[in-house]
Amino acid sequence: MLDYIKPENIIFLDIETVPRYAEYNEIPEKEQQLWEKKSQYIRKEGQSASDVYNKAGIYAEFGKIICISAGFILLEKGDRMVRIKSFFGEDEGKILREIEMMFKAFNDRKDYSLCAHNGKEFDFPYIARRMLIHGIVLPEILDTGGKKPWEVKFIDTMELWKFGDYKHYTSIELLAHLFGIPSPKEDIDGSMIADVFYNQKDIHRIVKYCQNDVITLIQILLKFKGEKNVPENNILFVN
């Protein structure tokens, strides 16, 4: 499977997002009105817009990125090595400009792709939308406008697992279990990110969680290809 994919030509990505404001009452009035309209599709009977504001982070219009982790596979003396680099903090604009610079470094490599789990529905468009909001020109790899499907260099492990079954959703945690890969959700899960960020103020815990997702993503793609996983000792973190 996936013989056409060369792992060394992939940037593996995962992002962590939170609502743009810590509390609903901090939101400007106009944005509250807009959230009222947007959230009507996710509110249950009896719920108010403020009741579901904890879910605002999943929408690029009402959330922000607090961490992006990127993974790369390198060949050193015939062995595969993984390098993980994370961009994180309260300044989303800074995170996105650093990622933009990373993408630009790959501009002369027309053979590289981006990979994420559910990336086509979440990570890739979220990054692109937030870049535009910050006035950042989209890197070529994220600019899908006018491109033919085969020209879009996105690899989505959730889509690959669907095998054409459009109604099927499988979490990265479940895939990790099925393939015997250590779970990336041993400490926290996505529903806890906003609390850890705003209340516990423990960004490094979130970064570790995000990095674990990238490592798991890499191992899953290698499993898809029927290849050996990268040993833990061969995984290094870059400051």
N, C-alpha and C positions, 0 to 999 in steps of 0.2 A: 504493500500500500504506500502511496505517496512517493513513488520512486523519483518523481520530478522535483521533489523538494530537497534542497541541500540545507541541513540544519545550520551550517556555518554561515549561511547567507540570510539569517533571520534575526530580527530584533524581537525578543519576547517581552511583552508588556503587561503590566497590571496597574490599575489606578485605584485610589481610595478617595471617596468624595463625602462631603458633609453638606447639610443645609448652609446657606451663605451666612445666616445669623444664628447665634446660639439659642435665642428664644424668639417665639412668635411675636411678642410685643416689641421687639427691636426692629421689626421690618417696617420700612417706610409705608405710609398709607396706600400709595398707588400700587406698590408691590403686593400688599395684603389683598387688595381688590383683585389683582391678577391671579394670586394664589387661590383665592376663593373660587374663581372660575375654573382654574386648572384642576384643583383638587376635588371638584364635584364628581369626577370619574373614578376616584379611588376611595371616597368616603362611604361608609356604611350608614344605614338609617340612624339618625340621632347624633351623628358625628359632625363636628364643626371643622372649619378649615384649620383652626389651631390644633385640633386633636390629631391631625395627620401631618402636621408640619415636620415631624421627625422623618418623614419619607421624602422631603423636598430634595435631599441630596442626590437622589437618583435622576433628577431632571437638570440638565445643563443650564436651563433658564433660571433656576432657583437654587442651585447648589454651587459648589466649587471644589476644585481638586486640591487635596492636601498632600498627596504623595503619588509619585509615579516611579515604579521600579522597572528597570530594563535589564534583560539578561542576554548574554552573548555566548555562543559556543565557539571555542578556539581549538585548533589542533596544535599540540605541542609534542614533538617527538612521537607522533602517531597516537597519542592519547588525547581524548576529548577533555577540555577544561571549560568550566563555566565561570563567567565573570558577571557579577551583579552590581549595578550602579543605581542608587536611589536619589531622587530629587524630592525634597519635602519641606514643609514649613507652613506658616500662616500666609505668606506672600505668594498667592497663586500666580500672579504675573511673573514673578521670578522663576518659579518652577517651570512655567510654560516657555519662557525665553531660553532656559537651559536645555529643555527638551528640543526646542527649535534648533539650537546650535548643534545638538547631537545628530538630529536628522540631516542638517546641512553637511555634516562631516561624511555622510553616506551618499550625498547627491551624485558623486561621480561613479557610484556603483549601481548600475541599472538593474542588477540581478537580486537586490535585497528586498525582503518582504517584512511586514509586521505580523506578529502572531499574538493572539489573546484568546481567552475562553469567553465566548459571547462577545467578542470584540467588535463584530460588525453591528451589533445592536446597542452596544454600550461604550466600551473604551474608546474606539476610534472616533465615532461621531462626537462623543463628549469632549475629547481633547480638541477636536477641530472647532466645535462651537465655542468653547471657552477661549480658544486662541483668537477667534474673530471678535469676541466681546472685548478682549484686551487690545485689539488693534494690531494683532500679530498676523503677518502675511502667512498663509498656509504653506507649509512645506510641500514639496511636490508629492511625497508619498501619501499625504492626507487629502490632497486636492483631487476628489473623484469626479468633479464636474466635467461632463463631456467625454469621459473616458469609456471605452468599451469594457465589458465585464472582465475580459482576460487581461486588461491593462491595469486593473485595480489590484495592488499587491498586498491583499489582506488574507491572512490565514486564520480561520476561526475553528478551534478544536471542538466547540459545541456543534457547529454546523457540520463538521466532518463526521461526528458521531451520529448525527441524524440520518445519514445515508439517504437524504431526500425526504425524510419524514418531517414535514414542516411543523407539525403540532407537538413534537417531542422536545422536552427540556430535560437536560441532565446537568447537574451541578459538577463543578470541578472536584468537589469533595467526594461525590459518589464515584466519579471516574477514577480518582486516586485509590479508593477502596477496591474497586473492581480489578485494578491492575497491580494491587499490592504495593502501592506507593504510600509513604507516610502522609497522613492527612495534613493539609495546610491550615486546618481550622482547630488546632489543638488548644490554642489560648483564647482567641476571640473569634467572632464571626462578624459579617457585614452589618448586622443590626446593632452592634455595639460601638461602631466606629465613632459616631457623633458624640456619644457619652465619654468615650476615652479621650477624644480630642478636646471637647469644650469643658467638661467637668473634671476629669482626671488629669488633663493636660499632659498626657503621656504620648507624645508624637513618636517616640522611638519604639514603643510597643506596636504602634500602627505600621511603622516602617518594616519591622520584622515580619509582621503578618503579611504585608504586601510582597516582601521578598520571598516568603515561603510560597505564595501563590505562583510567583514567576518560576521558582525552582520546580514546583509541581507541574506547571504548564510545560516546561521543557521535557521533563521525564515522560509526560503523557504523549507528547508528540513523538518522542523516540519509540515509545511502545506502539504507537500507530504504525510506525515504519518497521516494526519488528526488530529494532536495534536495542543494544544494551543501554541501560541507564547510566548516567554519569555518577561515579562514586562520590560520596559526600566529601571525601578528602580533596576532590578535584574541583570543588565549588569555592570560589573566592569572592570576597566582597570588596569593592573598590570605593574609596572615599571620594 
